[in-house]
Amino acid sequence: MNLLLSDVIIPQKLFDRNKKPRIRLSSMGKDLNWCWNEIKNPLPIDERTERLFDLGQMIEQYMLNGMKNEIYNKDMVVHTGLYQDGKEITGEIDCMWKDEHGTEYVMDVKSMSQSSFEKLVATQDLKESHYQYYVQLQLYMHFLKVEDGVILGYNKNNSDVAFCFITYDEEFALAQVERVKLLIELLKSDTEPELEYPNKIIIKTTKVRNAESYKSEGWAQEQAHKFNRFNPYCTVSNNIIECEKGVIYEERYPEYDQK
């Protein structure tokens, strides 16, 4: 791509501080409790967050400008036919993309940290590596009636790029639509939902320099589900901790039954 970031027009501000928060398809990969509170009890958008989103928008424009002969329907609105407070819930795709074989994809561009990008490349499984993006794309594909989707990841550390492809999963997408409908009802009745992914007890220890041993027996700490880091539908645990007294502990990430 023979483009410079200076060639890219900085897009309009993503956030309007006076605009009432609404249900966003891009947020539905998070816990419903989080989504409900984002709308009912929104936190102020600080300048750092605005800069981060502005940078993400600039990177998106930069990447898509380099693919202008391959993409179409840029920034197309996704209509859902679902309504919150009398206004339709919509989404917005970055673009549609057609590859050299003629396959059409819903494309979303994501700027990522080094570790996030490496996870995307290593797994090539969006549901495992970036669950929130997976939900977002499945909803877009569902309402647009498109069978294929792709994330175009951009590594902010070194400008590497990578594609991660998914196919439409009707059963999964319909389950997400039901979650959207449930969130509409919860907002209407002013009922805060319980956590979908409850806090889990994790054992923490402090490692000492001789590597093989750990001092103290550790301590229990309750942690909430980390939305972008762990897939809530997979079981992940690391059995790695052994304290000095021979008692074995598990350093455990949040665990969820496979669905």
Salt bridges, closest charged atoms under 4 A:
GLU38 OE2 - ARG24 NH2 2.62
GLU50 OE2 - ARG17 NH2 3.66
ASP54 OD2 - LYS13 NZ 2.94
ASP75 OD2 - LYS74 NZ 3.09
ASP85 OD2 - LYS20 NZ 3.34
GLU88 OE1 - HIS79 ND1 2.96
GLU100 OE2 - HIS101 NE2 3.64
ASP108 OD2 - LYS110 NZ 2.79
GLU178 OE2 - LYS181 NZ 3.57
GLU185 OE2 - LYS188 NZ 3.64
ASP190 OD1 - LYS40 NZ 3.26
GLU196 OE1 - ARG179 NH2 2.82
GLU217 OE2 - LYS245 NZ 3.66
GLU250 OE1 - ARG252 NH2 1.37
GLU255 OE2 - ARG252 NH1 2.00
